[in-house]
Amino acid sequence: MIPSKTAAVPKVIFSAMRGFLIRLLITALGLWVADQLLPGIAFTGTSALIVSALLLGLVNAVIRPILIILTLPLSIVTLGLFILVVNGISLALVAWLVSGFHVDGLFSATLGAIIVSLVSWAASAFVGGSGRIERIHRVEVTGRRIDG
C-alpha cells in the first residue's frame, strides 16, 4: 500500500495558520499599546483593533514596499529616517480605511508606528516562524580549548 502524503498537509496548513494568527495578535498588541500610550490614537472596540491589525499587515506587505521605493531618494538624503514617516503613512492609511480606528495626524501616526514596531520586535523575539514560543538555550561545549 502506498502511503498518502495528504495526512501531512493539514499539519503544515495548521502550523502556517498558527504562525499567522500569532503575528496578528502581536500586531494587535502593538496597536493596543499605542492606543494606551498616545492620546492621538483611538479604537472604538476590539473588532476595530483586530481588523486594523489585519489590514496593517496587508498594507505593510503590499503598499509599504512601493512607498519605500518611491521615497528612496528622500530616505537616502535623510539617512533612512524618512522610513519612520513612511511607517506613519502606512498606519494613517489603515486608520483612514478602518472606521473604528482614529489617528489625529501624521505625528501621532509616526509615533504610533514606532510603538507598534517596538512592541512587535520585542514580542517576535520569543516567537519562531511557525508561531511557536521559543526559548533561548545555552549551549556548553566541553573539551579542549583552542585559544590557550
Number of C-alpha atoms within 10 A of each C-alpha: 3 4 6 7 7 8 9 9 10 10 11 12 11 12 16 15 14 16 18 16 14 21 23 21 17 21 26 24 19 25 28 22 15 23 21 13 13 15 11 18 22 20 20 11 10 12 11 18 23 18 18 25 24 19 20 24 17 13 17 15 11 11 13 19 13 12 16 16 10 11 14 15 13 14 18 12 10 11 10 13 12 18 20 16 19 21 24 22 20 23 28 26 17 23 23 13 13 16 13 17 20 19 22 13 13 16 15 19 28 21 21 27 24 18 20 24 16 13 20 20 14 13 17 18 12 13 17 14 15 16 18 13 13 12 10 7 6 6 6 6 7 6 6 7 7 5 4 4
